[in-house]
């Protein structure tokens, strides 16, 4: 399963249970559309850290990193892998 598919699966399970992965565009703005609120972003960040073994630092907390499935995928791809012990 690709990161895009994995991210979509999480977003749909947690925030959009009435959609299918095909219904959620990779570039859909989850923040401005109100799909994910501030608490949802924290939940999403915790999941990214846990699922991809990443530490999301203060400098990474830019909302643009978590605005869409594609943005989350790009953030994960650009993050140092395996930084957790």
SULPETA-V434663 format. One record per helix or strand of 3 or more residues. SS is the DSSP state (helix for helix, strand for strand). FROM is the first residue (numbers start at 0). LEN is the number of residues. If there is no record, write none. Layout:
BEGIN
ss from len
SS FROM LEN
SS FROM LEN
END
This chain:
BEGIN
ss from len
helix 2 13
helix 37 15
helix 57 3
helix 62 4
helix 68 10
END
